[in-house]
């Protein structure tokens, strides 16, 4: 079976997000001060061939933990759908 994964990787909430702070400052300069707590992350989409959904989830988890996300500084979540 083929599955499509949409993975969101974000900085941990406990850590400062310098990119988010820079964007938030820029928004304030555009007089958009009602927008706050900006966090900048990554979105990754990929397809995986797997025998079933459980196998697909295991492969995605491994990819995220071992390569796509730096778990010291980032968290991840994903959605999986059959293609």
Protein Blocks (a to p, Z undefined) as FASTA:
>chain_A
ZZdddddddddfkbccfklmmmmmmmmmnopakbghiacddddddddddfblklmmmmmm
mmmmmmmpcfklpccddddddZZ
